[in-house]
């Protein structure tokens, strides 16, 4: 029987060296910036290109579905691989797959290229993400102590948001300057290449953590652990349905072109706006005192995300639309920091890869599945109706989760939580 309460221990009186002062951590975070700039540029370019050629909302939604299917099929083996071999190697492999996808998308710049080529490259993006989630996201927590990781998580989130701003803005500017998406795809290749170089600075996994196995207990142990951890299940369920219903990212090319009339450069700023808000909040979190009631704050943040989404859907002003999207980023940053830190605090190290893979299906790829939902609904009710209804649905999800899992609102400071050591013993390595 799994424990019903999260184990905790007092926070040490003497804090360790802040993670951002550790040279390899700084290099790794910088590499993440390069990688995310490239991936965001790729996503901006491919959705702009599809909308220009087809003018069909459902095609934008199909991008999300094509990227989601490989993750759904591969999250179990990807999580197990990340727990059995050095996670740095898995991260490097996932980055190389994304390079291959970006190089393949260069061919699609030619209007005569077969449509299937685009979808094949996007499926490869999904494969890359399936292996990136359980590897890249677990490199820091397996090498840092809890307080250092809580600090690093905030800085890593800030770095991600810097890249989330720079990538779309750069892609939009490059598209308008060159007239096609070729330069944006090249930016994706360069970004992933820089990340691969930065991975070389990450030290080998400490010997004290190599306990005869990279993590086992069965291929579905990650799913079982999440199911038996009610607070964590509540947190990722909340985020899953909030992003699934409330995400407007897939429809931004439609709003930029047909609602706000701001072109590719405007599309870049619309895609960057959530990152601007999230960056500001992440920098604040990195310097602020730990939250005393993070569960309550998580519920409030997701509700705020829903309200801001409704505001964006109703807006006809570019400035107001940007402001609403900035607010979605502010609220999302709070959610991300709480959820990521909660995950790493309560998960035994031997299971981090598999739990991260499960989380990615719930949260990371809910963006892609949400994109499909947005495109499908928009093809029937229009883009405005799709976004507004999604925002209202997010508010309903908050109410349901708060009632279904009251444990979430009751948790204390995240840095005081400790792993739930009830995971099954892993099998020996061959």
C-alpha angles and dihedrals in degrees: 000000000000119000116264094212130053115248115239141180133193119275111252117259092228113055119220123240108295108260095233089063091062108097098220091048090054091049092048092049090049089051090053089055091055092047096048093045087057096045093046091050089051093051093047092049098047095048092047090049093049094048093049092051102039109019088208122131093205090061089059088051091049089062089066094047094049091051093045099053096067090050091051091050097043108034094097097051091038092055093046092049091052089053094048106043131036107291091220089065093050090049091052091050092051090051092052089053090054090050089054091050092050092049089050092051090057086073091057091065086081105084089217093062114115113264089228090066091065093050092047091053091048090051087054088053087056092051090051092052092048090062097035096059100061094038110038093039093053101047094089101044094050090056104037133063119245098266092045091049093049087054093044092048092060092047092045090051090050090051090050090053093049087056092044088059098042097045100058094038091051092046093050092048092047092049093051092045097048103027096234143053099257097103091047091055090049088052088057090054092049093047094053091046091054090050091053090055092049091052088066089070093060109103121234116272109279113263091231089066096050098093101173091283142051092226131301145153096139136317093271097047091107092057091046092050093051092047091053095047104076098185094051092042089053092050096051093041089054092051094042096058095037092057093037092056104025104041114113098175097103092057097047093101088058093048092045094050107031108020106033099019096217103132129216095320090052089048089055091054092046090054090045096049097082088050091054091055093044091048092054092048094045092053089050092049092049090061101032128094116264115277113256095206106026094163093061090045091052091056092048092048094053090048089052089051090056094050092049090049091055089050091053092050092053097043123105095178120090091214093050091045090053091049092052092049090049088055091051087056093049092053094041092053091057090050094048096050093047095045096044094047092046090052095051095042096056101034119092110236094242089062102040095104096052095042090049090051091053090046090052092056090050099041116006097051095035082088090062096042088045088053090057091048091049093049093047094048092044091055087059105031102021128252096282094051091047094054097043094048090047092054092051089049089055091058090051091052091054091054093049095048093047090054097041097047111029088166089078094066091047101059120113132217111334096226090062094061121100134197120284097237098201098104117129117258112267122241118250120267117255 
